[in-house]
Amino acid sequence: MEKPRAFTLLELLISILIFVVIILGFLNIELFSHYHLISSDRRAKLQNDLSFVLEHMNKQIGNSIGNEVANGADTVIKLPSATLVVACVDLNRNGRRDNVPPDGFVAYRFQDNAVDFCSSCNDMDCGTCTGWERLSSRVNSFSAVKPNNPLRDGYIEVALKGRWIPAQAISADNPEINLHTRVSMPSVSTN
């Protein structure tokens, strides 16, 4: 009678080693996929967040109306600092600048890694704004710049830079997005 064939210790160790290598390979693929999924998900959410801010600014500041030649400098768009934008907007959409309500002022400010919006400014100085609404809290830098002649050119330039966690350095877990746009103001005139 023949003895049953058995595995030697060496064969058993080799089969366990091959099994461990295969498991580690699958685990590595899983961790790599999970890591990049989180990174791309954060990048997409951050881009959506900053896009919302720029679209909001485009919509509100795009309703700016007036004539700075007739009414004076900074009566349509005022940039008291690179982190504050105040605009006189045509709230009743009648196509002309009314000095009494319902036309009014809107403002955007960058403060504490956030962009806030105020729809109830009382003046171009924005000193009495109440009811700021937070649009995004993932912004690292904000700048709004008028061209040399904003009335002739009819736009202002806005740039945003945001990070998933603004206080931390850029990494794969903390992506950074830069967005830039020109906000057109078709109802601003020099005539």
Secondary structure, 3 states (H helix, E strand, C coil): CCCCCCCCHHHHHHHHHHHHHHHHHHHHHHHHHHHHHHHHHHHHHHHHHHHHHHHHHHHHHCCEEECHHHHCCCCCEEEEECCEEEEEECCCCCCCCCCCCCCEEEEEEEECCEEEEEEEECCCCCCCCCCCEEEECCEEEEEEECCCCHHHHCEEEEEEEEECCCCCCCCCCCCEEEEEEEEECCEECCC
